[in-house]
């Protein structure tokens, strides 16, 4: 899971830069592109609290 999180963190800014003339990645794709990939090193209770706050 850490690898998937790192890939997402690395690629989102690059895609935002490539799509800057059209907005950004989430503007082009829509709200479906917004994702939360928890850092599995965090406390599970803290992660669940964060997700419930969304």
C-alpha positions, 0 to 999 in steps of 0.5 A: 500500500505504501508503494501505491501511495507514493506513486499517487503522490508522485504522479498527481503533480506531474499530471496537474502540470501537463493539464494546467491549460485545462485546469488540473487533473481533478478538473478534467476528470471530475471529483472521481479522481480525488482519492485518499490513500492512507499512510499505513504507518499511521495509527488506524484510529487516526486514519478512521477518524480522518475518513469520518471527518470527510 
